[in-house]
Amino acid sequence: MLYDHRTYTCRPGTLKPQLALYEAFGWAAQRKHLGDPLLYAMTETGNVNSYTHVWVYRDAADRAGRRAAMLADPEWLTYVQKSAEAGYLVSQENKLLVDVPFFPARG
């Protein structure tokens, strides 16, 4: 399995508007191509202006194919444009993770 772990940081005070924007314009389009995430969560302690989501893929080719389809979807592109116009996001950190042998895969 390949886990795509993404953390986004918002300008202070804009986390809730960013998540509302995503829910209204991005959630359905992203799930249509990527399926349900393993995790979608807000930070409770630490940098409370951030949220994280984890998507699960069979391998790098599966990830590339599904993301390419999403990036060609006009509905997803509408969300990306609205998000850029809102200007809530400050940074994004992506990590691709793989299973360790002694822990069973989930997702």
Protein Blocks (a to p, Z undefined) as FASTA:
>chain_A
ZZddddddddehilmmmmmmmmmmmmmmmmmmnopafbdcddfbhjfkbccdddddfblm
lmmmmmmmmmmpmklmmmmmmmmmnomafbdcdddddddfklcceZZ
